[in-house]
Amino acid sequence: MKKIMFITSAALFMYLTAQICGCGSCEAKANSIENSTVVEKTKTVKLKITGMTCAGCSSHVTQTLQGVKGVSKVELEYPGDVATIEYDAATTKTEDLIAAVEKINYKAEIIEAKK
Ligand SMILES: [Cu+2]
């Protein structure tokens, strides 16, 4: 139940931030949010995100990562550009996280991975 409410508010937040981001790169990127997250083998990885130019970008990256299947938690520092992501290793690989970020035209590289 909590999860459903969270996803709803995340979608609303994404909608609102899409209105205020003027960088252009955040537009036309309505991404789908997975609502079938099952967390079993949770791992944490830190990714260095590059290419973010405004708070709208950081929230866009955050929402995108949260939309990746298996991701349970995303904390993105902006400025700082470090994303700390908790994800289910049985569902998702770090490559999937990086690919999701690259798909929306930012770059990501692993700083630190731990179990
Ligand atoms: Cu932006």
Backbone and ligand atoms as CSV (ligand in chain L), in Angstrom:
chain,resi,resn,atom,element,x,y,z
A,1,MET,N,N,0.834,-1.209,0.000
A,1,MET,CA,C,0.000,0.000,0.000
A,1,MET,C,C,0.866,1.256,0.000
A,2,LYS,N,N,1.831,1.241,0.881
A,2,LYS,CA,C,2.755,2.380,0.947
A,2,LYS,C,C,3.431,2.599,-0.406
A,3,LYS,N,N,3.810,1.511,-1.028
A,3,LYS,CA,C,4.542,1.572,-2.288
A,3,LYS,C,C,3.690,2.240,-3.374
A,4,ILE,N,N,2.420,1.901,-3.396
A,4,ILE,CA,C,1.528,2.467,-4.402
A,4,ILE,C,C,1.416,3.984,-4.214
A,5,MET,N,N,1.294,4.401,-2.967
A,5,MET,CA,C,1.209,5.838,-2.690
A,5,MET,C,C,2.489,6.542,-3.106
A,6,PHE,N,N,3.603,5.870,-2.858
A,6,PHE,CA,C,4.893,6.453,-3.207
A,6,PHE,C,C,5.014,6.649,-4.713
A,7,ILE,N,N,4.617,5.645,-5.442
A,7,ILE,CA,C,4.718,5.722,-6.900
A,7,ILE,C,C,3.826,6.845,-7.429
A,8,THR,N,N,2.650,6.982,-6.848
A,8,THR,CA,C,1.742,8.047,-7.277
A,8,THR,C,C,2.364,9.417,-7.036
A,9,SER,N,N,2.943,9.585,-5.855
A,9,SER,CA,C,3.546,10.888,-5.557
A,9,SER,C,C,4.790,11.116,-6.399
A,10,ALA,N,N,5.505,10.054,-6.700
A,10,ALA,CA,C,6.692,10.180,-7.553
A,10,ALA,C,C,6.292,10.632,-8.952
A,11,ALA,N,N,5.207,10.082,-9.444
A,11,ALA,CA,C,4.732,10.454,-10.775
A,11,ALA,C,C,4.296,11.915,-10.789
A,12,LEU,N,N,3.647,12.332,-9.722
A,12,LEU,CA,C,3.212,13.714,-9.605
A,12,LEU,C,C,4.416,14.638,-9.540
A,13,PHE,N,N,5.400,14.231,-8.769
A,13,PHE,CA,C,6.609,15.024,-8.625
A,13,PHE,C,C,7.314,15.173,-9.967
A,14,MET,N,N,7.354,14.085,-10.700
A,14,MET,CA,C,8.000,14.109,-12.009
A,14,MET,C,C,7.252,15.070,-12.933
A,15,TYR,N,N,5.935,15.026,-12.849
A,15,TYR,CA,C,5.108,15.904,-13.672
A,15,TYR,C,C,5.402,17.363,-13.329
A,16,LEU,N,N,5.457,17.646,-12.034
A,16,LEU,CA,C,5.668,19.021,-11.596
A,16,LEU,C,C,7.061,19.514,-11.984
A,17,THR,N,N,8.065,18.679,-11.787
A,17,THR,CA,C,9.420,19.114,-12.108
A,17,THR,C,C,9.595,19.261,-13.616
A,18,ALA,N,N,8.854,18.479,-14.382
A,18,ALA,CA,C,8.937,18.595,-15.839
A,18,ALA,C,C,8.451,19.964,-16.288
A,19,GLN,N,N,7.603,20.567,-15.467
A,19,GLN,CA,C,7.078,21.883,-15.814
A,19,GLN,C,C,8.115,22.993,-15.604
A,20,ILE,N,N,9.007,22.790,-14.652
A,20,ILE,CA,C,9.911,23.883,-14.297
A,20,ILE,C,C,11.313,23.731,-14.891
A,21,CYS,N,N,11.618,22.554,-15.415
A,21,CYS,CA,C,12.954,22.366,-15.954
A,21,CYS,C,C,13.026,22.964,-17.350
A,22,GLY,N,N,13.921,23.904,-17.531
A,22,GLY,CA,C,14.005,24.557,-18.822
A,22,GLY,C,C,15.211,24.156,-19.639
A,23,CYS,N,N,15.899,23.120,-19.232
A,23,CYS,CA,C,17.143,22.778,-19.909
A,23,CYS,C,C,16.900,22.112,-21.257
A,24,GLY,N,N,15.684,21.631,-21.477
A,24,GLY,CA,C,15.373,21.023,-22.766
A,24,GLY,C,C,15.652,19.537,-22.805
A,25,SER,N,N,16.683,19.109,-22.098
A,25,SER,CA,C,17.029,17.690,-22.149
A,25,SER,C,C,16.117,16.855,-21.286
A,26,CYS,N,N,15.359,17.508,-20.430
A,26,CYS,CA,C,14.462,16.763,-19.552
A,26,CYS,C,C,13.095,16.548,-20.192
A,27,GLU,N,N,12.850,17.203,-21.273
A,27,GLU,CA,C,11.527,17.110,-21.878
A,27,GLU,C,C,11.406,15.881,-22.771
A,28,ALA,N,N,10.221,15.542,-23.077
A,28,ALA,CA,C,9.927,14.423,-23.970
A,28,ALA,C,C,10.538,13.124,-23.483
A,29,LYS,N,N,10.535,12.960,-22.217
A,29,LYS,CA,C,11.111,11.741,-21.664
A,29,LYS,C,C,10.189,11.118,-20.631
A,30,ALA,N,N,8.961,11.097,-20.930
A,30,ALA,CA,C,8.015,10.463,-20.004
A,30,ALA,C,C,8.366,8.982,-19.909
A,31,ASN,N,N,8.899,8.638,-18.797
A,31,ASN,CA,C,9.307,7.236,-18.638
A,31,ASN,C,C,8.285,6.478,-17.803
A,32,SER,N,N,8.222,5.232,-18.056
A,32,SER,CA,C,7.267,4.424,-17.299
A,32,SER,C,C,7.874,4.041,-15.961
A,33,ILE,N,N,7.044,4.018,-14.976
A,33,ILE,CA,C,7.504,3.634,-13.651
A,33,ILE,C,C,7.039,2.206,-13.369
A,34,GLU,N,N,8.004,1.379,-13.113
A,34,GLU,CA,C,7.694,-0.013,-12.782
A,34,GLU,C,C,7.011,-0.063,-11.420
A,35,ASN,N,N,5.949,-0.779,-11.357
A,35,ASN,CA,C,5.278,-0.889,-10.062
A,35,ASN,C,C,5.295,-2.313,-9.535
A,36,SER,N,N,6.187,-3.122,-10.100
A,36,SER,CA,C,6.245,-4.512,-9.673
A,36,SER,C,C,7.580,-4.814,-9.005
A,37,THR,N,N,8.055,-3.864,-8.218
A,37,THR,CA,C,9.353,-4.039,-7.577
A,37,THR,C,C,9.296,-5.099,-6.476
A,38,VAL,N,N,10.134,-6.087,-6.626
A,38,VAL,CA,C,10.247,-7.107,-5.588
A,38,VAL,C,C,11.678,-7.083,-5.075
A,39,VAL,N,N,11.817,-6.838,-3.812
A,39,VAL,CA,C,13.155,-6.708,-3.259
A,39,VAL,C,C,13.522,-7.966,-2.481
A,40,GLU,N,N,14.581,-8.603,-2.954
A,40,GLU,CA,C,15.037,-9.806,-2.267
A,40,GLU,C,C,16.503,-9.687,-1.880
A,41,LYS,N,N,17.361,-9.662,-2.874
A,41,LYS,CA,C,18.788,-9.549,-2.591
A,41,LYS,C,C,19.219,-8.113,-2.823
A,42,THR,N,N,19.035,-7.311,-1.829
A,42,THR,CA,C,19.302,-5.892,-2.008
A,42,THR,C,C,20.790,-5.590,-1.958
A,43,LYS,N,N,21.235,-4.888,-2.970
A,43,LYS,CA,C,22.606,-4.402,-3.016
A,43,LYS,C,C,22.577,-2.890,-3.136
A,44,THR,N,N,23.708,-2.291,-2.821
A,44,THR,CA,C,23.811,-0.846,-2.947
A,44,THR,C,C,24.963,-0.515,-3.879
A,45,VAL,N,N,24.721,0.432,-4.752
A,45,VAL,CA,C,25.787,0.886,-5.640
A,45,VAL,C,C,25.770,2.407,-5.687
A,46,LYS,N,N,26.952,2.970,-5.800
A,46,LYS,CA,C,27.042,4.419,-5.980
A,46,LYS,C,C,27.477,4.699,-7.404
A,47,LEU,N,N,26.730,5.575,-8.039
A,47,LEU,CA,C,27.056,5.957,-9.405
A,47,LEU,C,C,27.380,7.444,-9.461
A,48,LYS,N,N,28.407,7.753,-10.205
A,48,LYS,CA,C,28.714,9.151,-10.510
A,48,LYS,C,C,27.917,9.509,-11.753
A,49,ILE,N,N,27.050,10.513,-11.612
A,49,ILE,CA,C,26.220,10.929,-12.739
A,49,ILE,C,C,26.814,12.204,-13.331
A,50,THR,N,N,26.985,12.222,-14.634
A,50,THR,CA,C,27.460,13.455,-15.263
A,50,THR,C,C,26.465,13.931,-16.312
A,51,GLY,N,N,26.431,15.232,-16.500
A,51,GLY,CA,C,25.552,15.822,-17.502
A,51,GLY,C,C,24.365,16.560,-16.921
A,52,MET,N,N,24.236,16.527,-15.594
A,52,MET,CA,C,23.098,17.226,-14.987
A,52,MET,C,C,23.408,18.720,-14.860
A,53,THR,N,N,22.455,19.532,-15.288
A,53,THR,CA,C,22.693,20.979,-15.277
A,53,THR,C,C,21.709,21.750,-14.416
A,54,CYS,N,N,20.718,21.076,-13.876
A,54,CYS,CA,C,19.760,21.774,-13.020
A,54,CYS,C,C,19.066,20.779,-12.118
A,55,ALA,N,N,18.301,21.322,-11.170
A,55,ALA,CA,C,17.604,20.449,-10.229
A,55,ALA,C,C,16.586,19.569,-10.943
A,56,GLY,N,N,16.058,20.078,-12.058
A,56,GLY,CA,C,15.117,19.275,-12.838
A,56,GLY,C,C,15.784,18.025,-13.387
A,57,CYS,N,N,17.033,18.181,-13.819
A,57,CYS,CA,C,17.801,17.038,-14.303
A,57,CYS,C,C,17.962,16.010,-13.195
A,58,SER,N,N,18.321,16.486,-12.003
A,58,SER,CA,C,18.583,15.541,-10.922
A,58,SER,C,C,17.321,14.789,-10.552
A,59,SER,N,N,16.187,15.480,-10.566
A,59,SER,CA,C,14.954,14.760,-10.237
A,59,SER,C,C,14.566,13.827,-11.379
A,60,HIS,N,N,14.899,14.220,-12.585
A,60,HIS,CA,C,14.616,13.351,-13.727
A,60,HIS,C,C,15.435,12.057,-13.639
A,61,VAL,N,N,16.715,12.206,-13.312
A,61,VAL,CA,C,17.579,11.030,-13.154
A,61,VAL,C,C,17.073,10.164,-12.000
A,62,THR,N,N,16.699,10.835,-10.908
A,62,THR,CA,C,16.189,10.094,-9.759
A,62,THR,C,C,14.953,9.281,-10.131
A,63,GLN,N,N,14.012,9.937,-10.806
A,63,GLN,CA,C,12.774,9.247,-11.176
A,63,GLN,C,C,13.051,8.110,-12.154
A,64,THR,N,N,14.004,8.341,-13.052
A,64,THR,CA,C,14.337,7.308,-14.022
A,64,THR,C,C,14.917,6.082,-13.335
A,65,LEU,N,N,15.827,6.334,-12.392
A,65,LEU,CA,C,16.429,5.216,-11.672
A,65,LEU,C,C,15.394,4.487,-10.823
A,66,GLN,N,N,14.492,5.272,-10.238
A,66,GLN,CA,C,13.441,4.645,-9.437
A,66,GLN,C,C,12.509,3.812,-10.310
A,67,GLY,N,N,12.468,4.161,-11.599
A,67,GLY,CA,C,11.610,3.429,-12.503
A,67,GLY,C,C,12.224,2.135,-13.016
A,68,VAL,N,N,13.511,1.941,-12.745
A,68,VAL,CA,C,14.155,0.708,-13.192
A,68,VAL,C,C,13.675,-0.442,-12.326
A,69,LYS,N,N,13.324,-1.508,-12.983
A,69,LYS,CA,C,12.811,-2.673,-12.265
A,69,LYS,C,C,13.831,-3.174,-11.245
A,70,GLY,N,N,13.388,-3.392,-10.044
A,70,GLY,CA,C,14.256,-3.928,-9.012
A,70,GLY,C,C,14.874,-2.884,-8.101
A,71,VAL,N,N,14.772,-1.621,-8.505
A,71,VAL,CA,C,15.340,-0.553,-7.686
A,71,VAL,C,C,14.379,-0.217,-6.547
A,72,SER,N,N,14.922,-0.200,-5.334
A,72,SER,CA,C,14.066,0.069,-4.181
A,72,SER,C,C,14.278,1.456,-3.601
A,73,LYS,N,N,15.468,1.994,-3.820
A,73,LYS,CA,C,15.739,3.295,-3.210
A,73,LYS,C,C,16.786,4.051,-4.011
A,74,VAL,N,N,16.552,5.323,-4.212
A,74,VAL,CA,C,17.511,6.166,-4.931
A,74,VAL,C,C,17.734,7.449,-4.143
A,75,GLU,N,N,18.981,7.720,-3.865
A,75,GLU,CA,C,19.319,9.009,-3.262
A,75,GLU,C,C,20.326,9.679,-4.186
A,76,LEU,N,N,19.955,10.828,-4.688
A,76,LEU,CA,C,20.832,11.512,-5.631
A,76,LEU,C,C,21.243,12.863,-5.073
A,77,GLU,N,N,22.532,13.024,-4.954
A,77,GLU,CA,C,23.055,14.310,-4.484
A,77,GLU,C,C,23.243,15.233,-5.676
A,78,TYR,N,N,22.621,16.386,-5.563
A,78,TYR,CA,C,22.844,17.399,-6.595
A,78,TYR,C,C,22.816,18.759,-5.943
A,79,PRO,N,N,23.874,19.548,-5.972
A,79,PRO,CA,C,25.138,19.220,-6.648
A,79,PRO,C,C,25.908,18.106,-5.922
A,80,GLY,N,N,26.873,17.575,-6.591
A,80,GLY,CA,C,27.611,16.440,-6.055
A,80,GLY,C,C,27.557,15.294,-7.050
A,81,ASP,N,N,26.345,15.120,-7.611
A,81,ASP,CA,C,26.162,14.190,-8.723
A,81,ASP,C,C,26.474,12.728,-8.398
A,82,VAL,N,N,26.224,12.364,-7.152
A,82,VAL,CA,C,26.419,10.967,-6.780
A,82,VAL,C,C,25.063,10.344,-6.446
A,83,ALA,N,N,24.760,9.262,-7.142
A,83,ALA,CA,C,23.510,8.552,-6.883
A,83,ALA,C,C,23.812,7.303,-6.066
A,84,THR,N,N,23.121,7.153,-4.963
A,84,THR,CA,C,23.219,5.934,-4.169
A,84,THR,C,C,21.942,5.137,-4.404
A,85,ILE,N,N,22.120,3.947,-4.921
A,85,ILE,CA,C,20.968,3.174,-5.372
A,85,ILE,C,C,20.930,1.818,-4.680
A,86,GLU,N,N,19.784,1.511,-4.112
A,86,GLU,CA,C,19.563,0.169,-3.575
A,86,GLU,C,C,18.718,-0.581,-4.584
A,87,TYR,N,N,19.162,-1.780,-4.911
A,87,TYR,CA,C,18.435,-2.527,-5.926
A,87,TYR,C,C,18.496,-4.017,-5.640
A,88,ASP,N,N,17.597,-4.718,-6.252
A,88,ASP,CA,C,17.516,-6.159,-6.087
A,88,ASP,C,C,18.426,-6.817,-7.125
A,89,ALA,N,N,19.486,-7.410,-6.641
A,89,ALA,CA,C,20.482,-7.991,-7.548
A,89,ALA,C,C,19.932,-9.170,-8.349
A,90,ALA,N,N,18.852,-9.752,-7.874
A,90,ALA,CA,C,18.253,-10.870,-8.603
A,90,ALA,C,C,17.479,-10.384,-9.820
A,91,THR,N,N,17.090,-9.116,-9.792
A,91,THR,CA,C,16.271,-8.542,-10.857
A,91,THR,C,C,17.071,-7.646,-11.782
A,92,THR,N,N,18.010,-6.927,-11.191
A,92,THR,CA,C,18.659,-5.824,-11.898
A,92,THR,C,C,20.166,-5.904,-11.774
A,93,LYS,N,N,20.843,-5.511,-12.823
A,93,LYS,CA,C,22.296,-5.411,-12.789
A,93,LYS,C,C,22.682,-3.933,-12.812
A,94,THR,N,N,23.881,-3.663,-12.366
A,94,THR,CA,C,24.331,-2.266,-12.397
A,94,THR,C,C,24.337,-1.742,-13.833
A,95,GLU,N,N,24.575,-2.649,-14.779
A,95,GLU,CA,C,24.557,-2.236,-16.183
A,95,GLU,C,C,23.184,-1.688,-16.581
A,96,ASP,N,N,22.138,-2.261,-15.985
A,96,ASP,CA,C,20.781,-1.790,-16.287
A,96,ASP,C,C,20.575,-0.373,-15.770
A,97,LEU,N,N,21.164,-0.100,-14.606
A,97,LEU,CA,C,21.035,1.231,-14.013
A,97,LEU,C,C,21.762,2.253,-14.882
A,98,ILE,N,N,22.959,1.890,-15.284
A,98,ILE,CA,C,23.758,2.793,-16.125
A,98,ILE,C,C,23.068,3.009,-17.468
A,99,ALA,N,N,22.525,1.940,-18.017
A,99,ALA,CA,C,21.841,2.038,-19.306
A,99,ALA,C,C,20.629,2.960,-19.214
A,100,ALA,N,N,19.908,2.892,-18.091
A,100,ALA,CA,C,18.729,3.743,-17.904
A,100,ALA,C,C,19.131,5.212,-17.878
A,101,VAL,N,N,20.251,5.490,-17.220
A,101,VAL,CA,C,20.739,6.879,-17.146
A,101,VAL,C,C,21.207,7.347,-18.525
A,102,GLU,N,N,21.907,6.477,-19.226
A,102,GLU,CA,C,22.413,6.849,-20.546
A,102,GLU,C,C,21.293,7.031,-21.557
A,103,LYS,N,N,20.213,6.285,-21.334
A,103,LYS,CA,C,19.065,6.368,-22.232
A,103,LYS,C,C,18.449,7.769,-22.219
A,104,ILE,N,N,18.573,8.464,-21.096
A,104,ILE,CA,C,18.027,9.822,-21.015
A,104,ILE,C,C,19.148,10.864,-21.142
A,105,ASN,N,N,20.245,10.436,-21.756
A,105,ASN,CA,C,21.329,11.343,-22.155
A,105,ASN,C,C,22.184,11.919,-21.029
A,106,TYR,N,N,22.263,11.168,-19.933
A,106,TYR,CA,C,23.259,11.512,-18.921
A,106,TYR,C,C,24.237,10.344,-18.882
A,107,LYS,N,N,25.343,10.545,-18.189
A,107,LYS,CA,C,26.300,9.454,-18.077
A,107,LYS,C,C,26.403,8.988,-16.630
A,108,ALA,N,N,26.700,7.706,-16.482
A,108,ALA,CA,C,26.833,7.148,-15.139
A,108,ALA,C,C,28.004,6.192,-15.111
A,109,GLU,N,N,28.766,6.260,-14.026
A,109,GLU,CA,C,29.817,5.271,-13.842
A,109,GLU,C,C,29.848,4.853,-12.381
A,110,ILE,N,N,30.255,3.628,-12.175
A,110,ILE,CA,C,30.253,3.089,-10.823
A,110,ILE,C,C,31.411,3.672,-10.014
A,111,ILE,N,N,31.066,4.202,-8.856
A,111,ILE,CA,C,32.095,4.679,-7.938
A,111,ILE,C,C,32.411,3.555,-6.963
A,112,GLU,N,N,31.345,2.937,-6.514
A,112,GLU,CA,C,31.482,1.999,-5.398
A,112,GLU,C,C,30.321,1.017,-5.449
A,113,ALA,N,N,30.648,-0.252,-5.286
A,113,ALA,CA,C,29.586,-1.260,-5.229
A,113,ALA,C,C,29.814,-2.136,-4.012
A,114,LYS,N,N,28.752,-2.383,-3.302
A,114,LYS,CA,C,28.873,-3.284,-2.167
A,114,LYS,C,C,27.605,-4.110,-2.013
A,115,LYS,N,N,27.730,-5.202,-1.302
A,115,LYS,CA,C,26.579,-6.095,-1.154
A,115,LYS,C,C,25.615,-5.580,-0.085
L,1,CU,CU,CU,17.397,19.810,-16.387
